[in-house]
Amino acid sequence: MSKQSKQNEALVTHIYTADPSAHVFDGKIYIYPSHDLEHDGESFDDGSQYAMEDYHVFSMENESAPVEDHGEVLHVKDIPWASQQLWAPDAAYKNGKYYLIYPAKDYDGIFRIGIATSENPAGPFAPEKSYIPGSFSIDPAVLVDNDNKAFCYFGGLWGGQLEQWQTGSHNPNGKEPAPDQPAYGPRIAEFKEDMLSFKEESKEISIIDNEGNPILAGDEDRRFFEGAWVHKYNGRYYLSYSTGTTHKIVYAVGDNPYGPFEFKGTILNPVIGWTTHHSILEFNKKWYLFYHDASLSKGINHQRSIKFTEIEYDEAGNIQTINPYENT
Ligand code: FUB
């Protein structure tokens, strides 16, 4: 029999999973992570150590129920445009359908973002023949707003190739800005009604400090690195993301899906492993952070495991910082 789910413990132990995007669909918690295959290779700055070929979907009846593995729902061999590296996906529900939105490298080694659809939140998902025109980089996250408009947030530095798209077209030699220059922000584009393409060219999101100045590239405790997620709390938009080199999940708040977003603080202090990647969801009036670490594999960065923990807001809407290994 499957074990009950516990906060801050690996939710899935029969395979390695990372980058959990969690949603409530049909009254249940569904989790859309990426899938780390085991291997003995080295790690590199461009993330090429990740062996990620397919996606599984998981669900939980509630936050303490056992996790059900719905099996493989999409494999890279079935995606006509993709060659490798199925990195962090997200899922969305709109128009009576479920959409899996995922990054992968095309046959030129360039990350693009693709869509696959299903009638069922547990998949399987049927991929579109081409990637979304105008998409690039990694870590798509979808916000379906109260007015039913859907937005795709995406982007990630280094292996995520965001530096290579700063001139409006692909430049394989694109670099990070100098430390005293504004950091590169994540991108946003609204989806067309059918969710299969963007309605507009993507725009860069600005993340600012409490004096309205852009967060600088050298400010590695606060600058955007990868893994954007947007949720709404008390009518405001919360953009959370990974700081990469300083291994934190931090957040910034704005009044509009396009930002600007004002930096507020840290949600999750560093976990075991290099990467940190998350999602936030409300279930039965409580808020949860889904994240991953590499504790199950004893620190092997390309063999990660998804976890979750409750988060709390204070009266002013600030999220309380979590120390991942306190009380465990
Ligand atoms: O899992 C591969 C990549 O590592 C993700 O796309 C990033 O967010 C980081 O978690």
Residues whose N, C-alpha, C, O or C-beta is under 5 A from the ligand:
A	BS01	FUB	A18 D19 S34 W87 A88 I138 D139 E226 G227 T275 T276 H277
